[in-house]
Amino acid sequence: MVFRHNRKQHILAIAVAFFAAAPAICLPLGVRAGASPALTVSKAYANVFGEDDEDDGLIIEDWALIGSEDEMQDADGDDDGKSSGKAEVSTDYDDIPKFYVYQSYDNFNHPNELIAPEFFAPDNTQFYAKVAAALKTKPDNSAPTVTTIHKGQPVIRTALGDTWSKVRTESGKEGFILTSYIQDTMVKVNSKFVVWCDTGSLTVRKEPESNAAKVTMVYKHARLYVTQIVGDKWYKITTANGKTGYVPKSYTTRKAPPTPTPSPTPRPTKKPVAKPTSKSNKTASKPKYGNVNKLPRITGKNGSTIVAIAQSMLGVKYKYAGASRNGIDCSGLVMYCYAQIGIRVPHGATQIWRRSGVSVPRSELKPGDVVCYSKGSICPHVAIYVGGSQVIHASDSKGKVCYGPIDMMKIKGYKRLIR
């Protein structure tokens, strides 16, 4: 019982026991998956007592760190006791020269090209001018101008730089233009104005391409309502009968068809009617035709002109006794179309049959002639022949000006009003 009477010895014994047990107590705190026991214990010891930076006498060699599987451990392993297996990558690039690229701008606040033209990336793509611009001999706004291009004009980009492009026009001229001035789709500008067909017949296409599907046909002097300018070669239009498509600009005109000075239509000379005989009664039903050489001739105007005017009226609503674009009936349509070339026609189907032009046989029927239909002794309906056994007429049943077959009713006869 010596220790009972010696307090210093008691204290010393407790301290020794504490320092001896501390590593074992802290061991679980340092155990990591895959870490070697020796390294784990040493870390636990260092966490409790700290590391002695001044003691350089103890050096742990690589071969002394043995893992659980007796494999060699790297002395430069990470905190988990595992070797990273990779050399540490240095992030110090002080020995590498640094360059800074600054974008400069010209007097117009346009970016200057940073790449020499001979190093432009080659290209061969269709583009369109977004704005009217000048092609330059060099990628510089102060350089001489090669030519000018207008908005929507197609060009081929042959090379691409940083901010400029080298392009070639359809005429073969090459130059440089700011890349921001061109785009790879057709330029479309919404518009609202009227043009007229300036050729004999014109196909309306579904897309602004010459090989696109056909929507309809229009004819000379047909009125077309432009809703969009596409590129520099096409109009998006709506026809008089409401069909929409694209037509080439070069086949249209903004100048309305001329309206010649009206001239009176000569009335046919009445011939005395011979008294029928018994022989003539047998042939009384044979139709008689007039002399077309006595009809008026108008320079530059013919039956095709009448057809084109009639086509421009397609879709106009039917209105009894009407004779304008606000509403029109069958005889009003004939009256309106011929009035555009200076020929006066009475308003009334029966009056047209009796008083206008001369009769012609069906075998000699031409576009622009008037087809008169029959109902008893009167002529209740008239139409304008357009060719191909088709007519254009103001239909009461359909409520508008439209196409129809020539034999839609019993025919009374055919009248020609001009040569």
C-alpha positions as CSV (number, residue, x, y, z in Angstrom):
1,M,0.0,0.0,0.0
2,V,2.9,2.3,-0.7
3,F,1.1,4.1,-3.4
4,R,-1.6,5.1,-1.0
5,H,0.8,7.2,1.0
6,N,2.7,8.7,-2.0
7,R,0.5,11.1,-4.1
8,K,3.2,11.9,-6.6
9,Q,3.5,8.2,-7.5
10,H,-0.2,8.1,-8.0
11,I,-0.2,11.0,-10.4
12,L,2.8,9.6,-12.3
13,A,1.0,6.2,-12.7
14,I,-2.1,7.8,-14.1
15,A,-0.2,9.9,-16.6
16,V,1.8,6.9,-17.9
17,A,-1.4,4.9,-18.3
18,F,-3.1,7.8,-20.2
19,F,-0.2,8.3,-22.6
20,A,-0.1,4.6,-23.2
21,A,-3.8,4.2,-23.9
22,A,-4.3,7.4,-25.9
23,P,-3.2,6.0,-29.3
24,A,-5.4,2.9,-28.9
25,I,-8.4,5.1,-27.9
26,C,-7.9,7.4,-30.9
27,L,-7.3,4.5,-33.3
28,P,-10.9,4.3,-34.6
29,L,-10.9,8.0,-35.4
30,G,-8.0,7.5,-37.8
31,V,-9.1,4.3,-39.5
32,R,-10.0,4.9,-43.1
33,A,-10.9,2.3,-45.7
34,G,-7.8,0.9,-47.3
35,A,-5.4,2.8,-45.0
36,S,-2.4,0.8,-43.6
37,P,-2.5,0.3,-39.8
38,A,0.9,1.9,-39.3
39,L,0.0,5.0,-41.1
40,T,-3.4,5.2,-39.3
41,V,-1.9,4.9,-35.9
42,S,0.7,7.5,-36.7
43,K,-1.9,9.9,-37.8
44,A,-4.0,9.3,-34.7
45,Y,-0.9,9.9,-32.6
46,A,-0.2,13.1,-34.4
47,N,-3.7,14.3,-33.9
48,V,-3.4,13.9,-30.1
49,F,0.2,15.0,-29.5
50,G,0.8,17.1,-32.6
51,E,3.7,16.9,-35.0
52,D,7.2,17.9,-34.2
53,D,8.4,20.0,-37.2
54,E,11.8,20.4,-35.6
55,D,12.5,16.7,-35.4
56,D,14.1,15.8,-38.6
57,G,15.7,12.6,-37.3
58,L,12.7,10.4,-38.0
59,I,12.4,9.7,-41.8
60,I,9.8,7.2,-43.0
61,E,11.1,5.5,-46.2
62,D,8.7,4.4,-48.9
63,W,9.5,0.8,-48.3
64,A,8.5,1.0,-44.6
65,L,4.8,1.8,-45.4
66,I,3.2,-1.6,-45.9
67,G,-0.5,-1.9,-46.6
68,S,-3.0,-4.5,-45.5
69,E,-2.2,-6.6,-48.6
70,D,1.6,-6.1,-48.0
71,E,1.9,-3.9,-51.1
72,M,4.3,-1.1,-51.3
73,Q,2.8,2.3,-50.3
74,D,3.9,5.7,-51.7
75,A,5.2,8.1,-49.1
76,D,3.4,10.9,-51.0
77,G,-0.1,9.4,-50.6
78,D,-3.1,11.4,-49.8
79,D,-4.8,11.9,-46.4
80,D,-6.7,8.6,-46.8
81,G,-3.5,6.6,-47.0
82,K,-3.9,6.0,-50.7
83,S,-1.5,6.9,-53.3
84,S,-2.9,9.1,-56.0
85,G,-0.7,7.4,-58.6
86,K,-0.4,10.8,-60.6
87,A,2.2,13.4,-60.6
88,E,1.2,16.7,-59.2
89,V,0.4,19.2,-62.1
90,S,1.9,22.5,-61.8
91,T,-0.3,25.5,-62.5
92,D,2.5,28.0,-62.8
93,Y,2.6,29.3,-66.4
94,D,4.9,32.2,-65.9
95,D,7.4,30.9,-68.4
96,I,4.8,30.9,-71.2
97,P,4.4,34.2,-73.2
98,K,0.9,35.7,-73.0
99,F,-0.8,37.6,-75.9
100,Y,-3.9,39.7,-75.8
101,V,-6.1,40.4,-78.9
102,Y,-8.0,43.7,-79.0
103,Q,-10.8,44.4,-81.4
104,S,-10.5,47.7,-83.1
105,Y,-13.1,49.7,-85.0
106,D,-13.1,52.0,-88.0
107,N,-14.6,55.5,-88.2
108,F,-18.0,54.0,-88.9
109,N,-17.8,51.9,-85.7
110,H,-17.5,48.8,-87.8
111,P,-15.1,46.1,-86.6
112,N,-11.7,45.9,-88.3
113,E,-10.7,42.5,-89.8
114,L,-8.2,40.6,-87.7
115,I,-7.3,38.0,-90.2
116,A,-5.4,38.5,-93.4
117,P,-7.5,37.7,-96.5
118,E,-5.1,35.0,-97.6
119,F,-5.9,33.1,-94.4
120,F,-9.7,33.3,-94.7
121,A,-11.5,30.0,-94.4
122,P,-12.7,28.8,-97.8
123,D,-16.5,28.6,-98.3
124,N,-19.0,28.1,-101.1
125,T,-22.4,29.1,-99.7
126,Q,-25.4,31.0,-101.0
127,F,-26.1,34.2,-99.1
128,Y,-28.4,37.2,-99.5
129,A,-27.7,40.9,-98.7
130,K,-29.6,42.1,-95.7
131,V,-28.9,45.7,-96.6
132,A,-27.7,47.7,-99.6
133,A,-23.9,47.7,-99.3
134,A,-20.6,48.3,-101.2
135,L,-18.2,45.5,-102.1
136,K,-14.7,46.5,-101.2
137,T,-11.4,45.4,-102.7
138,K,-10.1,44.7,-99.2
139,P,-11.8,43.9,-95.9
140,D,-11.8,47.6,-95.0
141,N,-14.5,50.2,-95.3
142,S,-11.9,52.7,-96.5
143,A,-10.8,50.5,-99.4
144,P,-12.0,51.2,-103.0
145,T,-15.5,49.9,-104.0
146,V,-15.7,47.1,-106.5
147,T,-19.5,47.4,-107.0
148,T,-22.6,47.9,-105.0
149,I,-25.2,45.2,-104.1
150,H,-28.9,45.9,-103.3
151,K,-31.0,44.5,-100.5
152,G,-32.0,40.9,-101.1
153,Q,-29.4,40.4,-103.9
154,P,-28.0,36.8,-103.9
155,V,-24.2,36.3,-103.6
156,I,-21.9,33.3,-103.1
157,R,-19.6,33.6,-100.1
158,T,-16.2,32.2,-101.1
159,A,-14.2,32.8,-97.9
160,L,-14.9,33.7,-94.3
161,G,-12.8,35.9,-92.0
162,D,-13.3,37.1,-88.5
163,T,-15.8,39.9,-89.2
164,W,-15.7,40.1,-93.0
165,S,-16.6,37.8,-95.8
166,K,-15.4,37.5,-99.4
167,V,-18.3,37.1,-101.8
168,R,-19.0,36.8,-105.5
169,T,-22.0,38.3,-107.3
170,E,-24.0,36.6,-110.1
171,S,-22.1,38.7,-112.6
172,G,-18.8,37.3,-111.3
173,K,-17.5,40.4,-109.4
174,E,-15.7,39.6,-106.2
175,G,-15.2,41.7,-103.1
176,F,-15.4,41.9,-99.4
177,I,-18.4,42.7,-97.2
178,L,-19.1,42.7,-93.5
179,T,-20.5,39.3,-92.5
180,S,-23.2,41.0,-90.5
181,Y,-24.6,42.4,-93.8
182,I,-25.5,39.0,-95.3
183,Q,-27.7,36.1,-94.3
184,D,-28.2,32.6,-95.5
185,T,-32.0,32.9,-96.1
186,M,-33.9,35.0,-98.6
187,V,-34.7,38.5,-97.4
188,K,-38.4,39.0,-97.0
189,V,-39.9,42.5,-96.7
190,N,-43.7,42.9,-96.0
191,S,-45.3,45.2,-98.5
192,K,-48.7,46.2,-99.8
193,F,-49.1,47.3,-103.4
194,V,-50.6,46.2,-106.7
195,V,-48.9,44.9,-109.9
196,W,-50.2,43.6,-113.2
197,C,-49.1,40.6,-115.1
198,D,-46.9,41.8,-118.0
199,T,-46.7,38.7,-120.1
200,G,-49.2,36.5,-122.0
201,S,-49.5,33.9,-119.2
202,L,-47.7,33.5,-115.9
203,T,-47.5,30.5,-113.4
204,V,-48.0,31.3,-109.7
205,R,-45.7,29.0,-107.7
206,K,-46.1,27.6,-104.2
207,E,-42.5,28.7,-103.2
208,P,-40.2,31.4,-104.6
209,E,-38.4,28.9,-106.8
210,S,-38.8,28.3,-110.6
211,N,-39.3,24.6,-110.1
212,A,-41.8,24.8,-107.2
213,A,-45.3,23.4,-107.5
214,K,-47.9,25.3,-109.6
215,V,-50.7,27.1,-107.7
216,T,-52.6,28.6,-110.6
217,M,-52.1,30.6,-113.8
218,V,-52.7,34.3,-114.5
219,Y,-52.8,36.1,-117.8
220,K,-51.8,39.4,-119.2
221,H,-53.1,42.5,-117.3
222,A,-54.3,40.3,-114.4
223,R,-54.3,42.3,-111.2
224,L,-52.0,40.9,-108.5
225,Y,-51.9,42.1,-104.9
226,V,-48.3,42.0,-103.5
227,T,-48.0,41.2,-99.8
228,Q,-44.2,40.5,-99.6
229,I,-41.0,41.2,-101.6
230,V,-38.8,38.0,-101.4
231,G,-35.2,38.5,-102.3
232,D,-34.6,40.6,-105.4
233,K,-36.5,38.3,-107.8
234,W,-39.9,37.3,-106.4
235,Y,-43.2,38.8,-105.2
236,K,-45.5,37.0,-102.8
237,I,-49.0,37.8,-104.3
238,T,-52.7,37.1,-103.9
239,T,-54.7,36.8,-107.1
240,A,-58.2,38.3,-107.7
241,N,-59.8,35.0,-106.8
242,G,-57.9,34.7,-103.5
243,K,-55.1,32.3,-104.4
244,T,-51.7,33.0,-102.8
245,G,-48.2,32.2,-104.3
246,Y,-45.1,33.6,-105.7
247,V,-44.3,35.1,-109.2
248,P,-41.1,36.5,-110.6
249,K,-40.9,40.3,-110.4
250,S,-39.5,40.5,-113.9
251,Y,-42.9,39.3,-115.4
252,T,-44.9,42.0,-113.6
253,T,-45.4,45.8,-113.9
254,R,-46.6,48.4,-111.5
255,K,-48.0,50.4,-114.4
256,A,-51.7,49.8,-114.8
257,P,-52.9,48.7,-118.2
258,P,-53.8,51.7,-120.4
259,T,-57.4,52.5,-120.9
260,P,-57.9,53.7,-124.5
261,T,-60.3,56.5,-125.5
262,P,-63.8,54.9,-125.8
263,S,-65.1,54.7,-129.3
264,P,-68.7,53.9,-130.2
265,T,-69.6,50.5,-131.3
266,P,-71.1,50.6,-134.8
267,R,-74.5,49.1,-134.9
268,P,-75.1,46.4,-137.4
269,T,-76.9,47.6,-140.6
270,K,-80.3,46.2,-140.7
271,K,-81.1,44.4,-143.9
272,P,-84.6,44.0,-145.3
273,V,-86.0,40.7,-144.3
274,A,-87.1,38.7,-147.4
275,K,-90.5,37.2,-147.2
276,P,-90.2,33.5,-146.6
277,T,-91.3,31.1,-149.2
278,S,-92.3,27.5,-148.9
279,K,-88.7,26.6,-149.8
280,S,-87.1,29.0,-147.5
281,N,-89.2,27.9,-144.6
282,K,-87.4,24.6,-144.7
283,T,-84.0,26.3,-144.2
284,A,-85.2,29.2,-141.8
285,S,-83.5,27.5,-138.8
286,K,-80.0,27.8,-140.3
287,P,-78.1,30.4,-138.4
288,K,-76.7,33.5,-140.1
289,Y,-73.3,35.0,-139.2
290,G,-72.2,38.5,-139.5
291,N,-69.1,40.1,-141.2
292,V,-66.3,40.3,-138.6
293,N,-64.3,42.6,-140.8
294,K,-66.8,45.4,-140.0
295,L,-65.9,45.1,-136.3
296,P,-63.7,47.8,-134.6
297,R,-60.0,47.1,-134.4
298,I,-58.0,48.6,-131.4
299,T,-54.2,48.6,-131.7
300,G,-52.6,46.3,-129.1
301,K,-56.0,45.1,-127.9
302,N,-57.7,41.8,-128.7
303,G,-59.7,39.0,-127.3
304,S,-56.8,37.9,-125.0
305,T,-56.9,41.4,-123.4
306,I,-60.6,40.9,-122.6
307,V,-59.8,37.5,-121.0
308,A,-57.0,39.0,-118.8
309,I,-59.4,41.8,-117.6
310,A,-62.1,39.2,-116.9
311,Q,-59.6,37.1,-114.9
312,S,-58.7,40.2,-112.8
313,M,-62.4,40.2,-111.8
314,L,-62.4,36.7,-110.5
315,G,-63.8,36.6,-107.0
316,V,-65.8,39.9,-107.2
317,K,-69.2,39.3,-105.6
318,Y,-72.3,39.0,-107.7
319,K,-74.7,41.9,-107.5
320,Y,-77.8,42.2,-109.7
321,A,-77.4,45.2,-112.1
322,G,-73.9,45.8,-110.8
323,A,-71.1,46.7,-113.2
324,S,-68.0,47.4,-111.0
325,R,-65.6,45.7,-108.6
326,N,-68.0,46.5,-105.7
327,G,-70.5,44.0,-107.3
328,I,-71.4,42.9,-110.8
329,D,-73.8,40.7,-112.7
330,C,-73.3,38.6,-115.9
331,S,-74.0,41.4,-118.5
332,G,-72.2,43.9,-116.2
333,L,-69.1,41.8,-116.4
334,V,-69.1,41.9,-120.2
335,M,-69.9,45.6,-120.1
336,Y,-67.1,46.3,-117.6
337,C,-64.4,44.2,-119.5
338,Y,-65.1,45.8,-122.9
339,A,-65.3,49.3,-121.4
340,Q,-61.7,48.9,-120.3
341,I,-60.6,48.9,-124.0
342,G,-63.1,51.6,-125.1
343,I,-66.0,49.4,-126.4
344,R,-69.5,50.3,-125.2
345,V,-71.8,47.4,-124.5
346,P,-75.4,47.6,-123.2
347,H,-76.2,46.4,-119.7
348,G,-78.5,43.4,-120.2
349,A,-77.9,39.9,-121.6
350,T,-80.7,40.0,-124.1
351,Q,-79.6,43.5,-125.3
352,I,-76.0,42.2,-125.8
353,W,-77.4,39.3,-127.9
354,R,-79.6,41.5,-130.0
355,R,-77.5,44.7,-130.4
356,S,-73.7,44.0,-129.8
357,G,-71.2,42.6,-132.3
358,V,-71.8,39.9,-134.9
359,S,-72.6,36.3,-134.6
360,V,-69.9,33.7,-135.2
361,P,-70.0,29.9,-135.5
362,R,-68.7,27.8,-132.6
363,S,-66.0,26.4,-134.9
364,E,-64.5,29.9,-135.1
365,L,-64.9,30.8,-131.4
366,K,-62.0,32.8,-130.0
367,P,-61.0,33.9,-126.4
368,G,-62.9,37.2,-125.6
369,D,-66.0,36.3,-127.6
370,V,-69.3,36.4,-125.7
371,V,-71.3,33.3,-125.2
372,C,-75.1,33.9,-125.0
373,Y,-77.3,31.4,-123.4
374,S,-80.9,30.6,-124.2
375,K,-84.2,30.4,-122.3
376,G,-87.1,30.5,-124.6
377,S,-87.0,33.6,-126.7
378,I,-84.7,35.6,-124.4
379,C,-81.1,35.5,-123.4
380,P,-80.9,35.3,-119.6
381,H,-77.2,34.9,-119.2
382,V,-73.9,35.8,-120.9
383,A,-70.3,34.8,-120.3
384,I,-66.8,35.5,-121.7
385,Y,-65.1,32.7,-123.5
386,V,-61.5,32.1,-122.3
387,G,-60.5,29.0,-124.3
388,G,-60.4,25.3,-123.6
389,S,-64.2,25.1,-123.4
390,Q,-64.2,27.4,-120.4
391,V,-65.9,30.7,-119.7
392,I,-65.7,33.4,-117.0
393,H,-69.1,34.6,-115.8
394,A,-70.8,36.3,-112.9
395,S,-72.7,33.4,-111.2
396,D,-75.8,34.2,-109.3
397,S,-75.8,30.7,-107.7
398,K,-72.2,30.9,-106.6
399,G,-72.4,34.6,-105.7
400,K,-69.2,35.7,-107.5
401,V,-67.3,35.9,-110.7
402,C,-65.8,32.5,-111.5
403,Y,-64.9,29.9,-114.1
404,G,-67.5,27.6,-115.7
405,P,-67.9,25.1,-118.5
406,I,-69.1,26.6,-121.8
407,D,-72.0,24.1,-122.0
408,M,-73.4,24.8,-118.5
409,M,-76.7,26.0,-120.1
410,K,-78.4,25.8,-123.5
411,I,-76.5,28.1,-125.9
412,K,-78.3,30.7,-128.0
413,G,-75.3,31.8,-129.9
414,Y,-71.8,33.4,-129.9
415,K,-71.0,37.1,-130.4
416,R,-67.7,38.8,-131.4
417,L,-67.4,42.5,-130.5
418,I,-63.8,43.3,-131.8
419,R,-61.4,42.0,-134.4
